[in-house]
Amino acid sequence: MKRQHDTPTPTGSGISRRDFLKVSALLGGSAALAGCGPLASLSRGEPIDLPLVDAANSIQTVCLQCNTGCGLKVKLLDGVAAKLEGNPYSPWTMEPPLPYTTPISSIGPVDGALCPKGQAGIQTAYDPYRLTRVLKRKPGTPRGAGQWITIDFEQAITEIVEGGDLFGEGPVEGLRALYALKDANLAKAMAAAVNNILAAKPEEKPALVEQFKRDFAEHLDVLIDPDHPDLGPKNNQFAFIWGRLKNGRGDLVQRFVKSGFGSVNANGHTTICQGSLYFTGKAMSEQFDPATGKFTGGQKFYWQADLGNAEFVLFAGTNHFEANYGPTPQSPRITQGVISNRMRYVVLDPRLSKLASKAWKWIPIKPGTDVAFAMGMIRWIIEQQRYNATFLAAANKAAAAAIGEPSWTNATWLVKIKDGTPGKFLRASDIGLTTVVETTDAEGKKTKQYVTTDGTNFAFDPFVALVNGAPTPIDPNNPEATPVMGDLLVNTEINGIQVKSGLQIIYEAASMHTIAEWAAIADVTEEDIIIVAREFTSHGTRAVADIHRGASQHTNGFYTNFAFYTLNALIGNFDHRGGLIKPTTYDRLGSKAKGPFLIEKMNNGANAPFGIDLLRTNTAYEKSTLFNGYPARRPWFPLATDVYQEDVPSMGDAYPYQIKVAMFYMSAINYALPAAQTVIEILADPKKIPLIITSDIMVGETSTYADYIFPDLSFLERWEFHGSHPSVPWKVENIRQPAMSLPHWPTVKVFGEEIPLSFEALVLAIAERLNLPGFGPNGFGEGIPFTRPEHLYLKLVANIAFGEKEDGSDGVPPADDTELAVFRQARRFLPSSVFEEA
């Protein structure tokens, strides 16, 4: 097929081919070719009206068509969202993004990129099936039958708060009946007694329970079960479950459910999304706390590849061209990297994805065996000594600083071996490296000091590494401590104690199979593993393995993640350009700058929730009063959070107690979980969950089984703080704000304020009826109201604008008159319930 030559534009038209194409794209070719309209005016040199490129007809916000959170420019025509484009200030949608010093009045014609799914957000906002009235399950009909009646918002709030015979099926307890414990001081006293019960030996627990019942005899009616006080108060029988909840609304939920209502049960969807990644990041970022003697403080996060600077990437089960976080920000970085010969990449994936189709090497691995591929690479890298020895040798923070590294590992720390199995870390006192000296501190308390032969004092029993064969104490996190650069591969005996270094243990685990055997497990060739391992170790710290998130979603996901993160540690690419990076966002809560609004401390009182949570994540089964041998009725998860697949099944089994009111937000839990039919059976049964409330923009997979559906705003109509993602190297905070409002969208009155019918209206109305702390005319403190959503959200915006220094020196500069004029003009069509200048 021959390529057609460009057709020249008619002579004398006064318009270049480039301008012709620009205007045609803006207006549609038919109008342009007709020789009339804006093109004809342009050809005659007359001014033309292009409202969609006027900055005063657009509002910047953030997409939520997926969780990538790309910056949006919403183009408005008489207040109607006519087109969605990328925000040119956003590093998600334009590379490089426009400098923040670029006047907003000048960006009208400048658009960033946006994927088709994002552009379809208009269809979400203007969906003809949007709910505009509260739906109530028609009395006398079963859940899921699709039979609804519409009722007024006020009536719906009354019914869910007060309960009653709401459906002709007998009495249903409302939220007021569950709001039993309101005295925060009493809650704290009960919680302290419960903690003593949990910490006690099994034989001591019965006596402590009886003591609890005597001490709180006048208040046992607030408990779920006085014989099991660790279940907590009846407040816990209200559970809030979310699918996709972003900050802002997330802060509202924590305030409402926990410090307001006093329930411990506010759970998200983490484990069906990327829980194993989060928990691996948490485990790997745990740090030793000398005060408690425990490893703690790990962050619930994960790393991803710095795709804009990497030279080699191993993608394990990821598909950035069609999914992930997400095509808009990541596809261009990969594509440009390949085109410019900066990057080559390998894809481990059972199927030939679009990403794999452009890869240097596609390896169709057997599903669920990615960890075997990683272990084969680890073995080869260690045997060939192609690891970053300097990075791995740094045993503490002081050593990392000395060699210019942002992080360090325990690769050289010695571990005690018993019967061939690794156990606890070797401590200095185990081998006589320190002696214990008892001292008295300034408060007169007796403390222990661990003193080495050279007189160095430690407030804890130090860890140990060999340095040129000599046992050496390690202070992990003290930047003023002695830097320790340890020996890497250690397998020896010290004072009769068999020890191995961390790296030695990793090597032996990788040596459980030959590389050929690891390859056979993964159904790949030995050559595949070696070629990838060699390339992976040929780019310094600008090589990276990215596992978000296919490989992590298998049942062995935690260990798979650990193996690939270990691969990255072997080359020392953590927090390096072109290596693994983590997200950073600006502080919306005001804690770093200590203001201007310390959101978490601003209240007129707060409840103190306590008790075992629905998912059994805040204590161990063996510590609870429910312990009665094995197996437990359902699993316990003391090392995890947000175990989404346990929410509804736990409600179905009423374990550890019955949930009487469940509220679901942006949740399709029966669509997202395996064995969905069993989830549906529970949701459909009022005897198992007596009252189900949802907030949704339409009738969805879960809300179809609700008793009440409260309408909500789409992402183009509301506030949220979307945060960032690990693949984004810049420090950012994506702020979602109302950019449009549906014509004649209903409003409701809460605390005397007229606000849009929304999730916020639902929460504030319940808070008003129950007089929950943290809400109302003094919700943020004496004389500081929380009676409408903006009272929270604008404080969060102000905190970000103020910056993270106490003197405000890194804050956002004030808007000038031109910027304020554009800001006001762009919002001229928003109703007063959404935008009204004070």
N, C-alpha and C positions, 0 to 999 in steps of 0.2 A: 504494500500500500504506500503510495507516494505521499510525502508530506506536502500539504498545501502551503503555498506562499501567502504571507500576510497581504491582505487586500489593502491598498493605500486608501486613505481617507480622501474624499473629494477635495479638489483644490478650491481655495477661497473660502473654506469653511471657518478658518480662523481658530481651529482647535487641533491640537496634536493628537496622534494616535494614542499616546499614553493617557492624556486627559480624557479622551473619548472612552477608553476602557475603564478609567476610574469612575466616571459619571455613570456609565452603563452598569457597572457593578452596584453602584449606590441606588440607582433608580429602576433598574430592570431594562433589558435591551429593547423591549417593545416601545417604551416611552421615548427612548433615545432615538431610535430609528424613525419614529414618526415625525421627527423634525419639529416637535413642539415641546412644551413644558420647560423644565430647567435646562435641558441641553440646548434648546433653541435660544433661550435667554443667554446662556453662557456663550454661545457662538456669536451673539450680537453684542457681547461685552456688557450685557445688563446684569445687575445683581440678582442672585438666585437665593431662594429660601430652602435650606437643607436643615430642617429642625433636628434631625437625629445626629448631626455632627456639632450641635451647639452644646457646649459644656453645661449650660443651664438646663438642659433637657436630659441629664443623665445623673445617676446616683451610683456611687461605688459601694459594693457589698461583697458577699462571699457565697460561692456556690455550695449546694448540698445535694446535688444530684448523685454524687458519691461522696466518700469521706476524704477525698483529696483536698477539698477546700480551696479551689482556685479563686483568685480575685475576679470579681465581676464588675463590668460596667453595664448598668441597666439603662437602656436608651428608652426614653419616655416620649410619647406623643399624646399631648393633652392628658397626662397622668396615667396613660395606659402603657404597660411594658410592651414595647413593640419589637425589641431586639436585645439579645444578650451577647456581649462580647467580653473579652478578657480585659481586666483592669491593667493599664500599661504601667502602673506603679508596682505591680505585683511580680515578684520573681518566679511565681508559678506560671504566669502567662506571657511574660515578655523577658527576653534575655539579650542584653542586660535590661533591667527595668529602668523606667525613667527615674532620674534623681528626684528625691522628695522635694527638692527646691524648685522643681518645675511648676510654674503657676497652674493651678487647676483650671483657670479660664482658658488655657491654651491647649488642653488635651482633648477637646471635642473630636477632632478628626483622627486621633491616635488610638488605635485599638490593639489590645493584646490578643493572643490566640485563645481559643476555647474549643473543646471537643464537642462533637455532635450531641452527646448526652447532656453536657452542660447547657448547650443552646436550647435544648428541649425543656429547660426549666420553666419556660413560659407556659408550656402545656400543663405542667404541674400546678402552677398558680391559677390558671384559668380553666382547670378541668371542670367540665359540666357536672361532674358527680361530687363536687366539693360540698361538704356538709355546712349548712348555715343555721341549723336549729339542733338543739339537744335531742338525741334519739333515746327512747326508752323501750326496752323489750316489752312487747305487748303482753299484758297480764293474761295468763292462761295458755301462753305458747312457750315451747321449750327454747332454750338457748340454741342459736345456730339455725333457727327456722326462717330467719330473715323477715320476721314480722315485727314492725316497729310502730311506735306512735311518737309524735313530736310533742315536747312539753317545754314550758318556759324554763329559762335558766334558773330563776329563783326557786321554782318548784323542785327542780332536779337537785339543787344544792340542799334544800330542806330534806328531801327523801334520803339522800346518801348520808347525810349527817345524822338524822334522827332515826332512820330505819322504820320498821313497821311491816305490815303485810303488804308488801310492795307489788307482788306478782300473783297474788291469790294462792300462794304456796305455803303460807304460814309466816310467822314473824322472822324478820331479818334484822340483825343488829347493825346499826349504823356506826359511823365513826365516833360519835359522842360516847357510845357505850364502851368503845375501846380506848378512848382517851381517859384512862383511869388514873394514872400516876402523873400528877401535875407539879408536885413539890420537888424541886431540884435538889434541895438539901436532903430530903428523905431518900430520893433516888441514889444520891451519892453514898449515903450511909448503907443502904441496902447493897449497892454495888461493892463496897468495901468488904462487907460480910460475905458476899458471894465469892469474891476473889479469894478470901481465906478458905472457903469450902473447896474451890477448885485447886488450890495449892496444897491441900491437906492429903495425907496418906489415905488410902481407901478405907482402912479400919476407923479412921477419925471422922470421916464425913457424916455418918448418921448422927453422931452427937452434935456436930456443928449445925446440921440442918435443924435439929430440935432447938438448939440455942437460938438460931435465927428466928424460928417461929415464936419463941418466947419474947425475944427482943422487939419484934415487929408485930406483936399480936393484934394491935389495933388497925393494922394496915394490910393484913394478909389478903383482903378482898381485892386489892389492886393487882395481885399476881395471877399468872396463868395457872400455876399449880403450886400451892404452898409447900408440898412435899418435894418439889423440885424448884427451889427458888432461883437456881441458875438459869432457868428458862426466861426469867425476867417478868416484867409487868405485861398486862393485857395489851398495852400499847404496841407490843411486838407482833400482835396478830393483824396489824396493818402492814402490808408489804407493797413497796413501789418497785416495779420492774421496768427497766428501759432497754430499748434496742440501740438507738443512736441518740445520745444525749451529749451536747457540747457544753462547754463552760458558759457561764452566764445563767442559762437555764439549769445547768448542773449545780451551780451555787445556790440557786433558788430551791432546788430539790433537797439538797443537804440541809438547808435552813428549815424547810417545811417538814421533812420526814423526821430528821434526827433532833436538832436543837429545838424545833417547834413541837411536833407531835410526840417525840420521845420514843420512836421506834428505831431498832437497830437494822431494820430490813429495807435497805435501798440498794438494789443490785443491778448490775449491768450485764452486757452480753459478751464480756471479754473472752471467755473460753471457747466460744464457737467462732471467734474472729481470729485472734492471734495470742491467746493466753499463754501458750508455751513460749512464745518469743518474749512476752513481758516477764514471765517468771524466770526465764534464763537470764535476762538482763538484770533482774532483781538479785538473783543468786550471785552473778558475777560482779555486781557492784557493791555487795555487802562489805562493810569495813569493820575491823576489829575495834571495839569500844573498851578501852582500859577500865572504865568505871564499872561496867557490868561483866567484863570478861567474856562477852559474846560478840559474834559477828552480827551486825545489824545495820539498819539505815539504807539497805539496797533500794534503788529506785525502780519503780514499775515502768520500764521503758525498753526500747530495743534500738539497735544500731542498723543503719543501712549504708549502702555505698555512696561515696561522693562521685557521682557519675560525671560531673562536669570536669573532673581532674584525673580520674583513674586512667591507667594505661592498659590494665587487664582486669576483666571482671569474670568471675565464675557465678553465673546465675543458676541457683538451684530451685527449680519449680516456680520461677517467677516469669511474668509475661508483661513487660512494661509497655508493649505496643498496644495492648488491648485492655489492660487492667492495672492493678497495683496502684501506687500513689504518685502519679497516674500518668496516662498518655500525654496530657498537656505539658506538664513540667519535665517529664523524664525522657520521653521519646526524642525530643530535639537534642538533648545532651548525648544520648547514645548515638543517634544518627550523625550528628556533627563529629563526634569522636571517631566514628568509623570512617567517614568521608575524608577527614583530615589526617587519617592514619595515626591519630593519637591513641586510639583504643582498639583493642580486639577483645572479643568475649566468647565464652563458652556457655552453652545452655544444657543443663541436666533436666530433661523433661521427657516423659514417656511419649508425648505427642509432638509433632512438628508444629509448634506455635508460630505466629508471625515473628516473634522475637528470635526464635530458633532458626527460622528460614533465612535470616540475615547474619547468622553467627559465623565466626571463624570455625567453630566446631560445635555440632549438635550431637549430644550423646543420649540416645533413647534409653534411659535407665529404667529398671524395674520399679514400679511404684512402691514407696515405703522403704527403699533400701539406700536412700541418699547417704545415710550415716556410714554405710560400708565404703562408699566411694571416698568419703572424707577420711575415714580411718586408714584406708590404703594410701592416700596422699600424706597423711601425718607420718606413717611409717617411712615412706620414701624420703620425705624431707629431713627427718631426724637422722636416718642412716646416711644420707648424702651430706649432712651438715650444712644444709641450705637454709637454716633458720637464722633469725636475727639474734645472735648470741649476746650482743651488748644490751639490747633491750631486755631480753629474758633474764639476764644476770642481775638486773636492778631489783633488789629484794625489798626496797622500801621507798617511801616518798622522797626522802632525802637523796637517795641514789638516783632516782629518776630526774630530780632537779639538777643533779651534778652532771648528768649526761644530756640534758636538754630534752627529756621526754616528758610528755604530759601525764603519763600513767606508768604503772609498774605491775608486776605479777608475783605470784608465789611459786614460780617455777623452781626456785632454788631452796625453798623452805623444806625442811626435813620432816618426814612423816614416819611415825613408828609403825613397824610391820609386826603383826602377830599371826602366826600360822600361815604366813604367806599373803595375808590380807592387809591392805593399808588401813590404819586406824586414825588416831588423833595426831595432831602436830606434836613434834618433839618440843618440849619446853626446856629452858636453860637449867632449871632446877633439877630436871630429870638426870642430868649428867654432871651435876656439881659445878656448873658454870656460874651459878649465882648462889648466894646464901640469903636466907630470909631473915629480915630484921624488923621487929615490931616497933613502931613509933606511935606517937600521939600527935594528931593534927591540931590546928588552931582552935577547933571546937571541942577538944578534949576526947575525940573519938580515937580508938585504937585502929591503926592501919598497918598494912604490911608493905615493906620495901624490899625489892630484890636487888642485891648489890653484887656486882662482879668483882673479880680479884683486883681490878685496877681502880675500883672505887666508884664506878658508874652506877647510878641509882635508876631503877625502873619502878614505876607504880604498879606493874603487873609482871607476871612471869613471862619473860621474852620468848619469842620464837627463835629458831636456830637455823642457820645455814652454814655450810662449809665455805670458807674463803681460803683458797689455796690449801685445802685439806684441813684447815683449823676451824673448829666449832666457834661460831661467832653469833652473839645475840642480835636480834632484830627488833627495832621499834618501828612498826609499820607506817604510822601516819604522822609522826612528829617531824615537821620539816627541819627542825633544829637537831635532829638525832644524827648519829654517825651514819654516813652512807654505807650501805652493804652491797657489794657486788659479789654474788655468790657463785659457787661451782654448780654447773648445770646438771650433769648426769652423775648422780651419786647413788651407790648401792654398797653400803658398808655397815659396820657395827661400831657403836660408840658406847664404851662402858657397859658392854654386854647387851645393849639395846640395838636390834636390827632396825636400820633406817634407810629410807630412800628419798630422793628429792622429788618434788612435784613433777618435773619434766621426765624423770625416770619412770614414774608411775604411768604417765601418759604414753611413753614409748612402749612400755611393756603391754599396756592395753591394746595399742595398735599392732603389737607383734603377736597377738593371739592367733592371727592368721597371716599367711603370706600375702603379698600383694595380689598374686594370682587368685588366691582364695577369696579375698575381699572383692575382686573383680567378678568372680563367679556368683557371689551373693547378689551383687548389683546387676548381673546380667550384662556386663560390659567387658571390654578386653583389658588385660593388664597394661597394654600399651596406652590405652585411653587414660588411665590413672597417671602413668608416668609422664606422658606428654603434658597433661594439664598441670601436674605438680611442678614440672620443670619451668613451664611458662609462668606459673603463679609465683615462683621464687626468683624471677628474672627482672623484676621491676621495682625492687626495694619496697617502700611502703605505699607505692601507687598501684598495687594489685589488691584485689579485694574479693571476698566471697559474699554474695548477697543472697539471703535465704528468705526474704519476705515475699510470699509466705507459704507457698505450696508444700514444701518439704516439712515445714513446722506444723502442719495441720494433721499429720498422721498421729496415731496413738503413741508413737515413739518420738514425737515432735520435740519434747524438752531435750532429750539426749542428742537428737539430730542437730538442734540449734547449738548445743554445747560443743559438739564436734566441729561444726563449721566456725563458730566463734574461736575455738582453740586454733584452728587453721589460721585465722586472722592474727591471733596472738603470736603465733610462731614467726610471722614476718613483722610483727610490731607495728601494725597499721592503724591501731585505735587512735582516734582523734588526730589523724594526719590527713593532709590534703591528698585526695585521691584514694584514701583508705576508708575505714569505717567512721561514720560521724553520727552524732545524736542531735535531737532537736533542742533548740533553746527559744524561749518565748519571753515576752515582757511580763512583768508582774502586775496582774490586774487587781490583786487583793491588797496592795499597798504595804505588804509586810517588809519589803526590802528598804523602801524609803521611809518606813514608819508613817505612812500617810500618802496623800492627804486623807484617805478614808481607809481605816483598818477594818475592813468589812467583817472579818470573822469575830472581831471583838465588839462591834457596834450592835447592841441589842438592848432590849428592856427586860432582860432575863432570858435564860435558856434552859431547856430541859436537859437531863443527863441520862441518855439511853444506856441500858445495860442488859445483859442476858445473852444466851446462846442465839446466834442468828439462824435464820431459816436454812442456810446452806452449810452450817456447821463449820465455818471457817475461822472463827475467833477463839477456839480452844480445841483441845484434843478429846476424843471420846473417852479415853481412860480417865481424864480429870473430871468429867462431868458426873452428876448424880444419876444420869441415865445409864451409866456403864453397868452392863449385866452380862459380861462375857462376850464371846464372839460367835457369829458375826453381829455387827450392829444392824439395825433395821435398814439403814441406808448408809452409804460411805460418809466419812468425815474428811474435811480438807483443811487441816490447820496450817498448811503452807501456801494456800491459794486464796483467791478472792473471785467474786463474780462468776461463779460456776453456773453458767446460764442453763445448761442442760439439766440442772438439779432443781430449778425453781418450781416448775409445775409438777414434776413427779413428787417432790417433797410435799407440796400442797396436797397432792392426791393421797399420800400416805399419812397426812397430818403428823409429819415427823420433822422436827422434834415436837411440834405443836400445830394446831390448826390455824391456818390463815383465814380470817373471817372476811376481810376486805382486801382485795388485790386491785391495784391500779397499774395499768400497762400504758407505757408511753412509747410511741414510734417503735412498736414491737410487733414482729410477725413471728412470735416464738413457736407457734405450731407449724410454721412454714420452714423455719430455719433449723429445727432440730431433727435428728433421726427419729424414726418410729413415730412420725407425726400423728398417726391415728390414736396412739395412747395419750398423747398430749391433748388432743381434741376431746377424747372421752372424759378427761378430768375437767377441762374448761367447760364442758357442756353440762356438768353435774353440779347443781346448786348445793347439794349436800356436802360436797367436797370443798367447794369455794362458794360460800353463800352470797357474796356480792362482788361483781367484777365491774370496774370502771375503766374506761379507756379515753384517751385524748388523741384525736386523729383528724386528718383533713378529709378523710372519706371512710367508708366502711371497708376495712381491710381483712386480712386473713385471721387476725386475732380478735379485732373488734367485732367481728361478726358473731362471736360467742360472748360478747359483753352484755351486761344489763343496762348500762348507760354509755353512750358515746357523746363526749363533749367536743364540739368543733374546735379546730385549731387553725392557726395561721400557717401559711406556707413559708419556706425559707426566705422568700423575697419580701416577706411582710413582717419580719420579727428580728429581735436582737439575739445575738450569740457571739461567743468568742471562740473561734474554731481552733486556734492554736497552730501548731506546725507539724511537720513530719520529719523523720530522721534523714530523709534524702535531701532535705533543704538545708544548705550550709549557713544561710543567713539567720540572724536573730530576728524574729518577726512575731507579730500577733495579728491574726486575721480577724477583723471585727465585722460581724454580720449586722446589718442595720435595716430598718424598714425602707424599702425602695419604691413600694407601690401599696395600694390598698384596693381591694375589690370594691367596685361601686356598690353602695348601699350595704356594705358589710355591717352586720348587727353589732351594737354595743350593749354593754350591761353596766349596772352600777354596783361598785364594790367599795366599801369604806366611803361612800358618798361620791366617788370618782367615776366618771364615765370613761370606760376603757373598752377596747375591742373584745368581742367574744373570742376566747383563746385559752390556751393552757394556763397562762398566767392568771387569767380571770378565775379559772377553776381553783387554782391553789389559793389565791388571795381570798376568794369567797369562803372556802373552807376555813381558812385561818381566821376570818372575821367571825364566822358563826361559833367557832370553838374558842375564840379569844386566845389564839396561840401566841406564845412569846416570840419576839422577833418580827412581829407584824403590827400594823395599825398606826395610829397617829404618833406613837412614840417607838415605833418598831426598831429604829436604828439608835435609840437613846432618847433621852428627854428632849422633846420638842423637835425631833428629827423623824419625819414620817416615813413609813413604808406602806403606802396605800395605793400605789400604782407601779407598774413594772419599771418605768424609767427611774424611779427612786433608787433602784438597785443598779440598773444597767449604766446609767450616766455616771455613777460613782466609779464603776469599773473602768469606764472610758477615761475618766479624769485621772485615775491612778496611772494608767498607761501613759497618758499625755504628760503627767508630771515627771515621769522618769523613775529611776531606781536609786537616786542619790537623795539624801535627806535635804540638801539645799536646793534641789530641783534643777541643778545645773545641766543635767542631760535630758531635760524635758523638751517637749515639742514647742517650737516658737509660736507666738500668738498669730492667729489668722489676721490678715490685713482686710481692709474694707472690700477689696475686689473679691477675695475669696469668700467672705461672708455674704456678699451679694449673690454670688453664684450658688452658694449653699442654700440661701433662702429661696431663690428663684427655682431651683431644682425641686424643692419640696412644696411648691405652691399648690399642688393638687392633693396633697395628703390631708386627710380630715384632721380636725382639731384633737380628736381622741388619740391620734398617732403623733402629730407634730404641731406644737404650738409654742411659740417663743414666750419665755417668762417675761 
